[in-house]
Amino acid sequence: MTPATQAGMWLIQFISFLSIFSIIYIAFPFEYFFDVYSDKVGFITETSWSNIVLFVILAVSVLVNAGLIFITATARMKG
């Protein structure tokens, strides 16, 4: 693979990750899960809640993006 192709693939993967992250962040029902979590755990600060939520959204985005990359690579190897 040429360097230009690798750079293009990196850019596509980065845009894919940003899209997945943005969609999950926009669709995430923050208030509902905050109420459920605070009812089970008790008092939680906004900072702690934000740290937990952003980590979960980031982890899910990375896993979904890695899965898409794996599926795409598998399809390209077969075809």
mmCIF file of the N, C-alpha and C atoms, coordinates in Angstrom:
data_MODEL
# 
_entry.id   MODEL 
# 
loop_
_atom_site.group_PDB 
_atom_site.id 
_atom_site.type_symbol 
_atom_site.label_atom_id 
_atom_site.label_alt_id 
_atom_site.label_comp_id 
_atom_site.label_asym_id 
_atom_site.label_entity_id 
_atom_site.label_seq_id 
_atom_site.pdbx_PDB_ins_code 
_atom_site.Cartn_x 
_atom_site.Cartn_y 
_atom_site.Cartn_z 
_atom_site.occupancy 
_atom_site.B_iso_or_equiv 
_atom_site.pdbx_formal_charge 
_atom_site.auth_seq_id 
_atom_site.auth_comp_id 
_atom_site.auth_asym_id 
_atom_site.auth_atom_id 
_atom_site.pdbx_PDB_model_num 
ATOM 1   N N  . MET A 1 1  ? 0.842   -1.168  0.000  1.00 0.00 ? 1  MET A N  1 
ATOM 2   C CA . MET A 1 1  ? 0.000   0.000   0.000  1.00 0.00 ? 1  MET A CA 1 
ATOM 3   C C  . MET A 1 1  ? 0.894   1.240   0.000  1.00 0.00 ? 1  MET A C  1 
ATOM 4   N N  . THR A 1 2  ? 0.565   2.173   -0.833 1.00 0.00 ? 2  THR A N  1 
ATOM 5   C CA . THR A 1 2  ? 1.362   3.395   -0.906 1.00 0.00 ? 2  THR A CA 1 
ATOM 6   C C  . THR A 1 2  ? 1.039   4.295   0.286  1.00 0.00 ? 2  THR A C  1 
ATOM 7   N N  . PRO A 1 3  ? 1.948   5.223   0.593  1.00 0.00 ? 3  PRO A N  1 
ATOM 8   C CA . PRO A 1 3  ? 1.682   6.142   1.707  1.00 0.00 ? 3  PRO A CA 1 
ATOM 9   C C  . PRO A 1 3  ? 0.409   6.964   1.514  1.00 0.00 ? 3  PRO A C  1 
ATOM 10  N N  . ALA A 1 4  ? 0.120   7.349   0.277  1.00 0.00 ? 4  ALA A N  1 
ATOM 11  C CA . ALA A 1 4  ? -1.100  8.123   0.024  1.00 0.00 ? 4  ALA A CA 1 
ATOM 12  C C  . ALA A 1 4  ? -2.346  7.286   0.310  1.00 0.00 ? 4  ALA A C  1 
ATOM 13  N N  . THR A 1 5  ? -2.314  6.013   -0.049 1.00 0.00 ? 5  THR A N  1 
ATOM 14  C CA . THR A 1 5  ? -3.441  5.125   0.225  1.00 0.00 ? 5  THR A CA 1 
ATOM 15  C C  . THR A 1 5  ? -3.613  4.919   1.724  1.00 0.00 ? 5  THR A C  1 
ATOM 16  N N  . GLN A 1 6  ? -2.494  4.739   2.426  1.00 0.00 ? 6  GLN A N  1 
ATOM 17  C CA . GLN A 1 6  ? -2.562  4.575   3.877  1.00 0.00 ? 6  GLN A CA 1 
ATOM 18  C C  . GLN A 1 6  ? -3.121  5.825   4.546  1.00 0.00 ? 6  GLN A C  1 
ATOM 19  N N  . ALA A 1 7  ? -2.701  6.993   4.088  1.00 0.00 ? 7  ALA A N  1 
ATOM 20  C CA . ALA A 1 7  ? -3.211  8.246   4.648  1.00 0.00 ? 7  ALA A CA 1 
ATOM 21  C C  . ALA A 1 7  ? -4.705  8.397   4.363  1.00 0.00 ? 7  ALA A C  1 
ATOM 22  N N  . GLY A 1 8  ? -5.129  8.009   3.174  1.00 0.00 ? 8  GLY A N  1 
ATOM 23  C CA . GLY A 1 8  ? -6.549  8.060   2.837  1.00 0.00 ? 8  GLY A CA 1 
ATOM 24  C C  . GLY A 1 8  ? -7.369  7.115   3.695  1.00 0.00 ? 8  GLY A C  1 
ATOM 25  N N  . MET A 1 9  ? -6.852  5.910   3.922  1.00 0.00 ? 9  MET A N  1 
ATOM 26  C CA . MET A 1 9  ? -7.549  4.952   4.780  1.00 0.00 ? 9  MET A CA 1 
ATOM 27  C C  . MET A 1 9  ? -7.633  5.468   6.214  1.00 0.00 ? 9  MET A C  1 
ATOM 28  N N  . TRP A 1 10 ? -6.550  6.072   6.696  1.00 0.00 ? 10 TRP A N  1 
ATOM 29  C CA . TRP A 1 10 ? -6.557  6.630   8.050  1.00 0.00 ? 10 TRP A CA 1 
ATOM 30  C C  . TRP A 1 10 ? -7.611  7.725   8.165  1.00 0.00 ? 10 TRP A C  1 
ATOM 31  N N  . LEU A 1 11 ? -7.698  8.575   7.159  1.00 0.00 ? 11 LEU A N  1 
ATOM 32  C CA . LEU A 1 11 ? -8.675  9.661   7.177  1.00 0.00 ? 11 LEU A CA 1 
ATOM 33  C C  . LEU A 1 11 ? -10.103 9.110   7.172  1.00 0.00 ? 11 LEU A C  1 
ATOM 34  N N  . ILE A 1 12 ? -10.357 8.096   6.359  1.00 0.00 ? 12 ILE A N  1 
ATOM 35  C CA . ILE A 1 12 ? -11.686 7.479   6.317  1.00 0.00 ? 12 ILE A CA 1 
ATOM 36  C C  . ILE A 1 12 ? -12.027 6.849   7.667  1.00 0.00 ? 12 ILE A C  1 
ATOM 37  N N  . GLN A 1 13 ? -11.063 6.163   8.275  1.00 0.00 ? 13 GLN A N  1 
ATOM 38  C CA . GLN A 1 13 ? -11.304 5.546   9.576  1.00 0.00 ? 13 GLN A CA 1 
ATOM 39  C C  . GLN A 1 13 ? -11.546 6.600   10.654 1.00 0.00 ? 13 GLN A C  1 
ATOM 40  N N  . PHE A 1 14 ? -10.824 7.698   10.591 1.00 0.00 ? 14 PHE A N  1 
ATOM 41  C CA . PHE A 1 14 ? -10.998 8.778   11.557 1.00 0.00 ? 14 PHE A CA 1 
ATOM 42  C C  . PHE A 1 14 ? -12.371 9.425   11.413 1.00 0.00 ? 14 PHE A C  1 
ATOM 43  N N  . ILE A 1 15 ? -12.790 9.673   10.181 1.00 0.00 ? 15 ILE A N  1 
ATOM 44  C CA . ILE A 1 15 ? -14.116 10.251  9.942  1.00 0.00 ? 15 ILE A CA 1 
ATOM 45  C C  . ILE A 1 15 ? -15.204 9.271   10.390 1.00 0.00 ? 15 ILE A C  1 
ATOM 46  N N  . SER A 1 16 ? -14.985 7.987   10.157 1.00 0.00 ? 16 SER A N  1 
ATOM 47  C CA . SER A 1 16 ? -15.930 6.967   10.612 1.00 0.00 ? 16 SER A CA 1 
ATOM 48  C C  . SER A 1 16 ? -16.057 6.992   12.132 1.00 0.00 ? 16 SER A C  1 
ATOM 49  N N  . PHE A 1 17 ? -14.930 7.060   12.826 1.00 0.00 ? 17 PHE A N  1 
ATOM 50  C CA . PHE A 1 17 ? -14.962 7.124   14.286 1.00 0.00 ? 17 PHE A CA 1 
ATOM 51  C C  . PHE A 1 17 ? -15.690 8.369   14.772 1.00 0.00 ? 17 PHE A C  1 
ATOM 52  N N  . LEU A 1 18 ? -15.386 9.518   14.186 1.00 0.00 ? 18 LEU A N  1 
ATOM 53  C CA . LEU A 1 18 ? -16.050 10.757  14.601 1.00 0.00 ? 18 LEU A CA 1 
ATOM 54  C C  . LEU A 1 18 ? -17.555 10.699  14.355 1.00 0.00 ? 18 LEU A C  1 
ATOM 55  N N  . SER A 1 19 ? -17.951 10.105  13.245 1.00 0.00 ? 19 SER A N  1 
ATOM 56  C CA . SER A 1 19 ? -19.381 9.983   12.945 1.00 0.00 ? 19 SER A CA 1 
ATOM 57  C C  . SER A 1 19 ? -20.077 9.087   13.964 1.00 0.00 ? 19 SER A C  1 
ATOM 58  N N  . ILE A 1 20 ? -19.478 7.947   14.256 1.00 0.00 ? 20 ILE A N  1 
ATOM 59  C CA . ILE A 1 20 ? -20.060 7.021   15.230 1.00 0.00 ? 20 ILE A CA 1 
ATOM 60  C C  . ILE A 1 20 ? -20.146 7.686   16.600 1.00 0.00 ? 20 ILE A C  1 
ATOM 61  N N  . PHE A 1 21 ? -19.068 8.339   17.019 1.00 0.00 ? 21 PHE A N  1 
ATOM 62  C CA . PHE A 1 21 ? -19.043 9.015   18.316 1.00 0.00 ? 21 PHE A CA 1 
ATOM 63  C C  . PHE A 1 21 ? -20.119 10.092  18.389 1.00 0.00 ? 21 PHE A C  1 
ATOM 64  N N  . SER A 1 22 ? -20.241 10.892  17.331 1.00 0.00 ? 22 SER A N  1 
ATOM 65  C CA . SER A 1 22 ? -21.226 11.982  17.321 1.00 0.00 ? 22 SER A CA 1 
ATOM 66  C C  . SER A 1 22 ? -22.655 11.453  17.378 1.00 0.00 ? 22 SER A C  1 
ATOM 67  N N  . ILE A 1 23 ? -22.934 10.405  16.625 1.00 0.00 ? 23 ILE A N  1 
ATOM 68  C CA . ILE A 1 23 ? -24.288 9.835   16.616 1.00 0.00 ? 23 ILE A CA 1 
ATOM 69  C C  . ILE A 1 23 ? -24.650 9.281   17.990 1.00 0.00 ? 23 ILE A C  1 
ATOM 70  N N  . ILE A 1 24 ? -23.724 8.555   18.606 1.00 0.00 ? 24 ILE A N  1 
ATOM 71  C CA . ILE A 1 24 ? -23.996 8.015   19.940 1.00 0.00 ? 24 ILE A CA 1 
ATOM 72  C C  . ILE A 1 24 ? -24.160 9.148   20.947 1.00 0.00 ? 24 ILE A C  1 
ATOM 73  N N  . TYR A 1 25 ? -23.313 10.167  20.873 1.00 0.00 ? 25 TYR A N  1 
ATOM 74  C CA . TYR A 1 25 ? -23.379 11.286  21.816 1.00 0.00 ? 25 TYR A CA 1 
ATOM 75  C C  . TYR A 1 25 ? -24.698 12.039  21.685 1.00 0.00 ? 25 TYR A C  1 
ATOM 76  N N  . ILE A 1 26 ? -25.155 12.240  20.460 1.00 0.00 ? 26 ILE A N  1 
ATOM 77  C CA . ILE A 1 26 ? -26.410 12.966  20.239 1.00 0.00 ? 26 ILE A CA 1 
ATOM 78  C C  . ILE A 1 26 ? -27.608 12.123  20.681 1.00 0.00 ? 26 ILE A C  1 
ATOM 79  N N  . ALA A 1 27 ? -27.568 10.821  20.420 1.00 0.00 ? 27 ALA A N  1 
ATOM 80  C CA . ALA A 1 27 ? -28.711 9.952   20.709 1.00 0.00 ? 27 ALA A CA 1 
ATOM 81  C C  . ALA A 1 27 ? -28.755 9.462   22.157 1.00 0.00 ? 27 ALA A C  1 
ATOM 82  N N  . PHE A 1 28 ? -27.704 9.683   22.926 1.00 0.00 ? 28 PHE A N  1 
ATOM 83  C CA . PHE A 1 28 ? -27.618 9.164   24.296 1.00 0.00 ? 28 PHE A CA 1 
ATOM 84  C C  . PHE A 1 28 ? -28.569 9.925   25.214 1.00 0.00 ? 28 PHE A C  1 
ATOM 85  N N  . PRO A 1 29 ? -29.470 9.221   25.914 1.00 0.00 ? 29 PRO A N  1 
ATOM 86  C CA . PRO A 1 29 ? -30.403 9.898   26.831 1.00 0.00 ? 29 PRO A CA 1 
ATOM 87  C C  . PRO A 1 29 ? -29.736 10.188  28.184 1.00 0.00 ? 29 PRO A C  1 
ATOM 88  N N  . PHE A 1 30 ? -29.013 11.298  28.263 1.00 0.00 ? 30 PHE A N  1 
ATOM 89  C CA . PHE A 1 30 ? -28.221 11.634  29.446 1.00 0.00 ? 30 PHE A CA 1 
ATOM 90  C C  . PHE A 1 30 ? -29.063 11.718  30.719 1.00 0.00 ? 30 PHE A C  1 
ATOM 91  N N  . GLU A 1 31 ? -30.175 12.439  30.661 1.00 0.00 ? 31 GLU A N  1 
ATOM 92  C CA . GLU A 1 31 ? -30.976 12.668  31.861 1.00 0.00 ? 31 GLU A CA 1 
ATOM 93  C C  . GLU A 1 31 ? -31.555 11.370  32.418 1.00 0.00 ? 31 GLU A C  1 
ATOM 94  N N  . TYR A 1 32 ? -32.054 10.526  31.530 1.00 0.00 ? 32 TYR A N  1 
ATOM 95  C CA . TYR A 1 32 ? -32.641 9.264   31.976 1.00 0.00 ? 32 TYR A CA 1 
ATOM 96  C C  . TYR A 1 32 ? -31.603 8.399   32.683 1.00 0.00 ? 32 TYR A C  1 
ATOM 97  N N  . PHE A 1 33 ? -30.442 8.198   32.051 1.00 0.00 ? 33 PHE A N  1 
ATOM 98  C CA . PHE A 1 33 ? -29.414 7.361   32.658 1.00 0.00 ? 33 PHE A CA 1 
ATOM 99  C C  . PHE A 1 33 ? -28.816 7.998   33.905 1.00 0.00 ? 33 PHE A C  1 
ATOM 100 N N  . PHE A 1 34 ? -28.754 9.327   33.949 1.00 0.00 ? 34 PHE A N  1 
ATOM 101 C CA . PHE A 1 34 ? -28.282 10.006  35.153 1.00 0.00 ? 34 PHE A CA 1 
ATOM 102 C C  . PHE A 1 34 ? -29.231 9.731   36.315 1.00 0.00 ? 34 PHE A C  1 
ATOM 103 N N  . ASP A 1 35 ? -30.531 9.805   36.063 1.00 0.00 ? 35 ASP A N  1 
ATOM 104 C CA . ASP A 1 35 ? -31.516 9.520   37.115 1.00 0.00 ? 35 ASP A CA 1 
ATOM 105 C C  . ASP A 1 35 ? -31.424 8.072   37.589 1.00 0.00 ? 35 ASP A C  1 
ATOM 106 N N  . VAL A 1 36 ? -31.323 7.143   36.655 1.00 0.00 ? 36 VAL A N  1 
ATOM 107 C CA . VAL A 1 36 ? -31.227 5.727   37.013 1.00 0.00 ? 36 VAL A CA 1 
ATOM 108 C C  . VAL A 1 36 ? -29.949 5.463   37.802 1.00 0.00 ? 36 VAL A C  1 
ATOM 109 N N  . TYR A 1 37 ? -28.822 5.990   37.327 1.00 0.00 ? 37 TYR A N  1 
ATOM 110 C CA . TYR A 1 37 ? -27.540 5.759   37.991 1.00 0.00 ? 37 TYR A CA 1 
ATOM 111 C C  . TYR A 1 37 ? -27.510 6.399   39.374 1.00 0.00 ? 37 TYR A C  1 
ATOM 112 N N  . SER A 1 38 ? -28.001 7.626   39.484 1.00 0.00 ? 38 SER A N  1 
ATOM 113 C CA . SER A 1 38 ? -27.970 8.302   40.784 1.00 0.00 ? 38 SER A CA 1 
ATOM 114 C C  . SER A 1 38 ? -28.947 7.664   41.773 1.00 0.00 ? 38 SER A C  1 
ATOM 115 N N  . ASP A 1 39 ? -30.042 7.083   41.297 1.00 0.00 ? 39 ASP A N  1 
ATOM 116 C CA . ASP A 1 39 ? -30.950 6.361   42.192 1.00 0.00 ? 39 ASP A CA 1 
ATOM 117 C C  . ASP A 1 39 ? -30.290 5.107   42.757 1.00 0.00 ? 39 ASP A C  1 
ATOM 118 N N  . LYS A 1 40 ? -29.497 4.417   41.947 1.00 0.00 ? 40 LYS A N  1 
ATOM 119 C CA . LYS A 1 40 ? -28.848 3.189   42.407 1.00 0.00 ? 40 LYS A CA 1 
ATOM 120 C C  . LYS A 1 40 ? -27.616 3.471   43.257 1.00 0.00 ? 40 LYS A C  1 
ATOM 121 N N  . VAL A 1 41 ? -26.827 4.475   42.869 1.00 0.00 ? 41 VAL A N  1 
ATOM 122 C CA . VAL A 1 41 ? -25.551 4.738   43.530 1.00 0.00 ? 41 VAL A CA 1 
ATOM 123 C C  . VAL A 1 41 ? -25.689 5.782   44.628 1.00 0.00 ? 41 VAL A C  1 
ATOM 124 N N  . GLY A 1 42 ? -26.543 6.739   44.414 1.00 0.00 ? 42 GLY A N  1 
ATOM 125 C CA . GLY A 1 42 ? -26.662 7.857   45.346 1.00 0.00 ? 42 GLY A CA 1 
ATOM 126 C C  . GLY A 1 42 ? -26.162 9.123   44.669 1.00 0.00 ? 42 GLY A C  1 
ATOM 127 N N  . PHE A 1 43 ? -25.659 10.035  45.460 1.00 0.00 ? 43 PHE A N  1 
ATOM 128 C CA . PHE A 1 43 ? -25.198 11.314  44.930 1.00 0.00 ? 43 PHE A CA 1 
ATOM 129 C C  . PHE A 1 43 ? -23.987 11.121  44.022 1.00 0.00 ? 43 PHE A C  1 
ATOM 130 N N  . ILE A 1 44 ? -24.007 11.787  42.894 1.00 0.00 ? 44 ILE A N  1 
ATOM 131 C CA . ILE A 1 44 ? -22.870 11.771  41.973 1.00 0.00 ? 44 ILE A CA 1 
ATOM 132 C C  . ILE A 1 44 ? -22.732 13.169  41.388 1.00 0.00 ? 44 ILE A C  1 
ATOM 133 N N  . THR A 1 45 ? -21.507 13.640  41.305 1.00 0.00 ? 45 THR A N  1 
ATOM 134 C CA . THR A 1 45 ? -21.283 14.984  40.769 1.00 0.00 ? 45 THR A CA 1 
ATOM 135 C C  . THR A 1 45 ? -21.360 14.961  39.250 1.00 0.00 ? 45 THR A C  1 
ATOM 136 N N  . GLU A 1 46 ? -21.577 16.127  38.686 1.00 0.00 ? 46 GLU A N  1 
ATOM 137 C CA . GLU A 1 46 ? -21.637 16.246  37.224 1.00 0.00 ? 46 GLU A CA 1 
ATOM 138 C C  . GLU A 1 46 ? -20.312 15.839  36.589 1.00 0.00 ? 46 GLU A C  1 
ATOM 139 N N  . THR A 1 47 ? -19.207 16.180  37.244 1.00 0.00 ? 47 THR A N  1 
ATOM 140 C CA . THR A 1 47 ? -17.891 15.838  36.701 1.00 0.00 ? 47 THR A CA 1 
ATOM 141 C C  . THR A 1 47 ? -17.698 14.329  36.656 1.00 0.00 ? 47 THR A C  1 
ATOM 142 N N  . SER A 1 48 ? -18.050 13.653  37.730 1.00 0.00 ? 48 SER A N  1 
ATOM 143 C CA . SER A 1 48 ? -17.923 12.193  37.753 1.00 0.00 ? 48 SER A CA 1 
ATOM 144 C C  . SER A 1 48 ? -18.830 11.551  36.710 1.00 0.00 ? 48 SER A C  1 
ATOM 145 N N  . TRP A 1 49 ? -20.049 12.048  36.611 1.00 0.00 ? 49 TRP A N  1 
ATOM 146 C CA . TRP A 1 49 ? -20.989 11.526  35.624 1.00 0.00 ? 49 TRP A CA 1 
ATOM 147 C C  . TRP A 1 49 ? -20.454 11.738  34.212 1.00 0.00 ? 49 TRP A C  1 
ATOM 148 N N  . SER A 1 50 ? -19.943 12.921  33.945 1.00 0.00 ? 50 SER A N  1 
ATOM 149 C CA . SER A 1 50 ? -19.407 13.229  32.622 1.00 0.00 ? 50 SER A CA 1 
ATOM 150 C C  . SER A 1 50 ? -18.227 12.325  32.284 1.00 0.00 ? 50 SER A C  1 
ATOM 151 N N  . ASN A 1 51 ? -17.353 12.083  33.250 1.00 0.00 ? 51 ASN A N  1 
ATOM 152 C CA . ASN A 1 51 ? -16.210 11.196  33.018 1.00 0.00 ? 51 ASN A CA 1 
ATOM 153 C C  . ASN A 1 51 ? -16.663 9.779   32.678 1.00 0.00 ? 51 ASN A C  1 
ATOM 154 N N  . ILE A 1 52 ? -17.649 9.288   33.399 1.00 0.00 ? 52 ILE A N  1 
ATOM 155 C CA . ILE A 1 52 ? -18.152 7.934   33.152 1.00 0.00 ? 52 ILE A CA 1 
ATOM 156 C C  . ILE A 1 52 ? -18.797 7.841   31.772 1.00 0.00 ? 52 ILE A C  1 
ATOM 157 N N  . VAL A 1 53 ? -19.672 8.793   31.472 1.00 0.00 ? 53 VAL A N  1 
ATOM 158 C CA . VAL A 1 53 ? -20.419 8.757   30.212 1.00 0.00 ? 53 VAL A CA 1 
ATOM 159 C C  . VAL A 1 53 ? -19.491 8.897   29.011 1.00 0.00 ? 53 VAL A C  1 
ATOM 160 N N  . LEU A 1 54 ? -18.573 9.839   29.067 1.00 0.00 ? 54 LEU A N  1 
ATOM 161 C CA . LEU A 1 54 ? -17.672 10.028  27.925 1.00 0.00 ? 54 LEU A CA 1 
ATOM 162 C C  . LEU A 1 54 ? -16.774 8.819   27.712 1.00 0.00 ? 54 LEU A C  1 
ATOM 163 N N  . PHE A 1 55 ? -16.332 8.176   28.801 1.00 0.00 ? 55 PHE A N  1 
ATOM 164 C CA . PHE A 1 55 ? -15.525 6.973   28.651 1.00 0.00 ? 55 PHE A CA 1 
ATOM 165 C C  . PHE A 1 55 ? -16.327 5.857   27.988 1.00 0.00 ? 55 PHE A C  1 
ATOM 166 N N  . VAL A 1 56 ? -17.566 5.674   28.415 1.00 0.00 ? 56 VAL A N  1 
ATOM 167 C CA . VAL A 1 56 ? -18.409 4.621   27.840 1.00 0.00 ? 56 VAL A CA 1 
ATOM 168 C C  . VAL A 1 56 ? -18.682 4.897   26.362 1.00 0.00 ? 56 VAL A C  1 
ATOM 169 N N  . ILE A 1 57 ? -19.020 6.134   26.039 1.00 0.00 ? 57 ILE A N  1 
ATOM 170 C CA . ILE A 1 57 ? -19.288 6.479   24.641 1.00 0.00 ? 57 ILE A CA 1 
ATOM 171 C C  . ILE A 1 57 ? -18.029 6.300   23.796 1.00 0.00 ? 57 ILE A C  1 
ATOM 172 N N  . LEU A 1 58 ? -16.883 6.701   24.318 1.00 0.00 ? 58 LEU A N  1 
ATOM 173 C CA . LEU A 1 58 ? -15.620 6.532   23.597 1.00 0.00 ? 58 LEU A CA 1 
ATOM 174 C C  . LEU A 1 58 ? -15.312 5.057   23.379 1.00 0.00 ? 58 LEU A C  1 
ATOM 175 N N  . ALA A 1 59 ? -15.468 4.243   24.418 1.00 0.00 ? 59 ALA A N  1 
ATOM 176 C CA . ALA A 1 59 ? -15.174 2.816   24.299 1.00 0.00 ? 59 ALA A CA 1 
ATOM 177 C C  . ALA A 1 59 ? -16.099 2.137   23.289 1.00 0.00 ? 59 ALA A C  1 
ATOM 178 N N  . VAL A 1 60 ? -17.379 2.458   23.342 1.00 0.00 ? 60 VAL A N  1 
ATOM 179 C CA . VAL A 1 60 ? -18.329 1.870   22.389 1.00 0.00 ? 60 VAL A CA 1 
ATOM 180 C C  . VAL A 1 60 ? -18.003 2.312   20.969 1.00 0.00 ? 60 VAL A C  1 
ATOM 181 N N  . SER A 1 61 ? -17.642 3.574   20.796 1.00 0.00 ? 61 SER A N  1 
ATOM 182 C CA . SER A 1 61 ? -17.296 4.083   19.466 1.00 0.00 ? 61 SER A CA 1 
ATOM 183 C C  . SER A 1 61 ? -16.066 3.377   18.909 1.00 0.00 ? 61 SER A C  1 
ATOM 184 N N  . VAL A 1 62 ? -15.070 3.168   19.746 1.00 0.00 ? 62 VAL A N  1 
ATOM 185 C CA . VAL A 1 62 ? -13.855 2.477   19.300 1.00 0.00 ? 62 VAL A CA 1 
ATOM 186 C C  . VAL A 1 62 ? -14.182 1.041   18.902 1.00 0.00 ? 62 VAL A C  1 
ATOM 187 N N  . LEU A 1 63 ? -14.988 0.359   19.713 1.00 0.00 ? 63 LEU A N  1 
ATOM 188 C CA . LEU A 1 63 ? -15.331 -1.026  19.395 1.00 0.00 ? 63 LEU A CA 1 
ATOM 189 C C  . LEU A 1 63 ? -16.157 -1.139  18.117 1.00 0.00 ? 63 LEU A C  1 
ATOM 190 N N  . VAL A 1 64 ? -17.117 -0.254  17.932 1.00 0.00 ? 64 VAL A N  1 
ATOM 191 C CA . VAL A 1 64 ? -17.930 -0.274  16.710 1.00 0.00 ? 64 VAL A CA 1 
ATOM 192 C C  . VAL A 1 64 ? -17.059 0.028   15.496 1.00 0.00 ? 64 VAL A C  1 
ATOM 193 N N  . ASN A 1 65 ? -16.183 1.019   15.619 1.00 0.00 ? 65 ASN A N  1 
ATOM 194 C CA . ASN A 1 65 ? -15.304 1.371   14.504 1.00 0.00 ? 65 ASN A CA 1 
ATOM 195 C C  . ASN A 1 65 ? -14.351 0.218   14.181 1.00 0.00 ? 65 ASN A C  1 
ATOM 196 N N  . ALA A 1 66 ? -13.799 -0.429  15.204 1.00 0.00 ? 66 ALA A N  1 
ATOM 197 C CA . ALA A 1 66 ? -12.915 -1.575  14.972 1.00 0.00 ? 66 ALA A CA 1 
ATOM 198 C C  . ALA A 1 66 ? -13.676 -2.711  14.291 1.00 0.00 ? 66 ALA A C  1 
ATOM 199 N N  . GLY A 1 67 ? -14.918 -2.929  14.704 1.00 0.00 ? 67 GLY A N  1 
ATOM 200 C CA . GLY A 1 67 ? -15.741 -3.949  14.053 1.00 0.00 ? 67 GLY A CA 1 
ATOM 201 C C  . GLY A 1 67 ? -15.998 -3.635  12.593 1.00 0.00 ? 67 GLY A C  1 
ATOM 202 N N  . LEU A 1 68 ? -16.298 -2.374  12.299 1.00 0.00 ? 68 LEU A N  1 
ATOM 203 C CA . LEU A 1 68 ? -16.507 -1.976  10.901 1.00 0.00 ? 68 LEU A CA 1 
ATOM 204 C C  . LEU A 1 68 ? -15.234 -2.145  10.074 1.00 0.00 ? 68 LEU A C  1 
ATOM 205 N N  . ILE A 1 69 ? -14.098 -1.794  10.641 1.00 0.00 ? 69 ILE A N  1 
ATOM 206 C CA . ILE A 1 69 ? -12.822 -1.967  9.934  1.00 0.00 ? 69 ILE A CA 1 
ATOM 207 C C  . ILE A 1 69 ? -12.572 -3.449  9.673  1.00 0.00 ? 69 ILE A C  1 
ATOM 208 N N  . PHE A 1 70 ? -12.834 -4.300  10.672 1.00 0.00 ? 70 PHE A N  1 
ATOM 209 C CA . PHE A 1 70 ? -12.636 -5.737  10.509 1.00 0.00 ? 70 PHE A CA 1 
ATOM 210 C C  . PHE A 1 70 ? -13.554 -6.303  9.429  1.00 0.00 ? 70 PHE A C  1 
ATOM 211 N N  . ILE A 1 71 ? -14.820 -5.916  9.449  1.00 0.00 ? 71 ILE A N  1 
ATOM 212 C CA . ILE A 1 71 ? -15.776 -6.403  8.445  1.00 0.00 ? 71 ILE A CA 1 
ATOM 213 C C  . ILE A 1 71 ? -15.373 -5.940  7.051  1.00 0.00 ? 71 ILE A C  1 
ATOM 214 N N  . THR A 1 72 ? -14.967 -4.686  6.926  1.00 0.00 ? 72 THR A N  1 
ATOM 215 C CA . THR A 1 72 ? -14.536 -4.155  5.631  1.00 0.00 ? 72 THR A CA 1 
ATOM 216 C C  . THR A 1 72 ? -13.288 -4.879  5.133  1.00 0.00 ? 72 THR A C  1 
ATOM 217 N N  . ALA A 1 73 ? -12.331 -5.110  6.024  1.00 0.00 ? 73 ALA A N  1 
ATOM 218 C CA . ALA A 1 73 ? -11.100 -5.796  5.627  1.00 0.00 ? 73 ALA A CA 1 
ATOM 219 C C  . ALA A 1 73 ? -11.385 -7.237  5.215  1.00 0.00 ? 73 ALA A C  1 
ATOM 220 N N  . THR A 1 74 ? -12.265 -7.900  5.935  1.00 0.00 ? 74 THR A N  1 
ATOM 221 C CA . THR A 1 74 ? -12.626 -9.276  5.590  1.00 0.00 ? 74 THR A CA 1 
ATOM 222 C C  . THR A 1 74 ? -13.313 -9.336  4.233  1.00 0.00 ? 74 THR A C  1 
ATOM 223 N N  . ALA A 1 75 ? -14.202 -8.394  3.975  1.00 0.00 ? 75 ALA A N  1 
ATOM 224 C CA . ALA A 1 75 ? -14.898 -8.362  2.685  1.00 0.00 ? 75 ALA A CA 1 
ATOM 225 C C  . ALA A 1 75 ? -13.932 -8.069  1.544  1.00 0.00 ? 75 ALA A C  1 
ATOM 226 N N  . ARG A 1 76 ? -12.958 -7.200  1.775  1.00 0.00 ? 76 ARG A N  1 
ATOM 227 C CA . ARG A 1 76 ? -11.986 -6.880  0.720  1.00 0.00 ? 76 ARG A CA 1 
ATOM 228 C C  . ARG A 1 76 ? -11.050 -8.050  0.451  1.00 0.00 ? 76 ARG A C  1 
ATOM 229 N N  . MET A 1 77 ? -10.729 -8.836  1.483  1.00 0.00 ? 77 MET A N  1 
ATOM 230 C CA . MET A 1 77 ? -9.837  -9.982  1.290  1.00 0.00 ? 77 MET A CA 1 
ATOM 231 C C  . MET A 1 77 ? -10.544 -11.091 0.503  1.00 0.00 ? 77 MET A C  1 
ATOM 232 N N  . LYS A 1 78 ? -11.855 -11.241 0.708  1.00 0.00 ? 78 LYS A N  1 
ATOM 233 C CA . LYS A 1 78 ? -12.610 -12.273 -0.008 1.00 0.00 ? 78 LYS A CA 1 
ATOM 234 C C  . LYS A 1 78 ? -12.853 -11.893 -1.460 1.00 0.00 ? 78 LYS A C  1 
ATOM 235 N N  . GLY A 1 79 ? -13.008 -10.593 -1.707 1.00 0.00 ? 79 GLY A N  1 
ATOM 236 C CA . GLY A 1 79 ? -13.385 -10.159 -3.050 1.00 0.00 ? 79 GLY A CA 1 
ATOM 237 C C  . GLY A 1 79 ? -12.299 -9.673  -3.899 1.00 0.00 ? 79 GLY A C  1 
# 
